[in-house]
C-alpha cells in the first residue's frame, strides 16, 4: 500500500529517497543517543542494505560495511566471480577523512 506509485523513474527516485532518509534518520538517532551518554560515545556505526526489485538492485551503505554479489560460472563450472557493490567509507582513505573532518568529525 505504501509502495511508490507511478512511472519507473518515479519509483526509482522514491526508493532512493527512502533509503537515504532511512540511513539519515538512523544516523541522527544514533548521534542523539551518543551525545546524551556520559562519557560521550565517539564510536560510529556501519550498515549495508540491498533491495532487489524486479531487475534492479539498490544498494546503500554507511561506514566500512561491504556488499558483494557472487555469480557462478557456467552450469558445469563451480567457479564464483565476485563483484563489489559498495565503496568503503573508511577514514584511512584521504577523501573520506576529508569528508569526515569537513562534517565536524575527527
Residue, then its C-alpha position, 0 to 999 in steps of 0.5 A: x500500500x505504501x509502495x511508490x506509485x507511478x512511472x519507473x523513474x518515479x519509483x526509482x527516485x522514491x526508493x532512493x529517497x527512502x533509503x537515504x532518509x532511512x540511513x539519515x534518520x538512523x544516523x541522527x538517532x544514533x548521534x542523539x543517543x551518543x551525545x546524551x551518554x556520559x562519557x560521550x560515545x565517539x564510536x560510529x556505526x556501519x550498515x549495508x542494505x540491498x533491495x532487489x526489485x524486479x531487475x534492479x538492485x539498490x544498494x546503500x551503505x554507511x561506514x566500512x560495511x561491504x556488499x558483494x554479489x557472487x555469480x557462478x560460472x557456467x552450469x558445469x563450472x563451480x567457479x564464483x566471480x565476485x563483484x563489489x557493490x559498495x565503496x568503503x567509507x573508511x577514514x584511512x582513505x584521504x577523501x573520506x577523512x576529508x569528508x569526515x573532518x569537513x562534517x565536524x568529525x575527527 
